[in-house]
Amino acid sequence: MSRARKQVPATDKLAILKQYLIDKVPISDLCDRHALQPSQIYYWQAQLFEHGGSVFERKPGRQVESVKDRKIASLEAAVAQRELKLATKNEVISELMEENVRAKKANGEL
C-alpha cells in the first residue's frame, strides 16, 4: 500500500526553511515536528536557491499593464478625434439644413 502524499503549503515550506537556515533548528527536530524526511527539506532548500532569484526579477505583468495603458490611451485619443470630427460634421449639416429651409421659405415652398 502507498501512503497519500502530504501537501505542504508554500508558506509552511518557507517557514520550515527559515527555521532550518536562520534559526538553526536541527533538521531532525524539524522532521519530527512536521513528519517530514530530511531529503524533502533539502529539496525545498535547493528549489529556494535555484528559483529564489525570480523574486527580484522585473515582473512582465507590469510591462503588459503599461502596454495596455498605452493602447487604452491611444484608443481614447482616436475616439476623441472621431467625436470632434463628428461634431464638425453635425455643425456643417445643421448649417446646410438652415440654409435649405431659408431658401425654401424664400421660394414659397414652406
N, C-alpha and C positions, 0 to 999 in steps of 0.2 A: 504494500500500500504506500502511496505517496502522500506526503503532507501538503496541505494547502500553503501556498506561498504567503508570507507575511508582507502586507503592504505597509510601507513606512512613508508617511508624508514627507515632502521635501523639507519643510520647516523642521521636522523632527530630525531628519538626517543632518541638517546643518547644525542643529543644537548638539547632537551627539558628537559631531566632528569638532565643534568648538570646545566641548568638554575634554576631548582627547588631545587636541592640538594646543589649546591655550591654557585651559585649566589643569592640564597634565594629569587627568584622571586615568588610572591604568586601564588599558584596553580590556583586561579580564573583568574588571568591575563593570565596565560599560556593557560588555557582552552578557554578563549575568543579569544585570539590571533590566536590559531591553530584550533579552532572549535572542541574541544575535551571534553569528560566528565572526571571529576576528577578520576572516577574509572579506566579509561584507563591508566592514568598516574600512579596511584598506582599499577596497574597490571604490567606495564613496570618496575616499581621500584622493585617489588617482583621478577620479572624474572631476573633482573640485579643481585640482591643479591643472588638468588638461583643458577644461572648459570655463574656468573662472575668469579668464581674460575677456570673455564675451560680455561680461557685466560692464566693462569700461569702454566698449566699442560704441561708436555712434549708431544710434538706432535708425534703421531705414524707414521706420514709420514716420519719423519726424520729417524726413525728406519728402515722403509721399504726401504728408499733410501740406507742406509748403508748395508742392506741385499742384495739389488740389486747390489750395488757396489762390495760386496764380491763375489757374484755369477758371475758377469762380470769378475772380476779379476781371479777367478777360471777357467772360460771358456777360457779366454785368455791364461792362463798358459797351459791348456790342448792343445789348438791349437798350441802354440809354441812347446810343446813337440812332438806333432804329425808331425809338419813341420820338426823338427830335425830328427825324425825317418825316415821320407820320404826322406830327403836329404841323409841320410846314406844309405838307400836302393838304391837310384839312383846311388850313388857312387859305390856300390858293383856291381850293374847291369852293369854299364859302364865298370868297370874293367874286369868283366867276358866277356863282348862283345869284348873288345880289345884283350883279351887272345884268344877268339874263332877265331877272324879274323886272328891273328898271326899264330894260329895252322893251319887254312885253307890255308894260304899263304905258310906255310912250307910244307904242303902236296901237294901243287899244285892245290888245288881246286879253288883258286881265282886267 
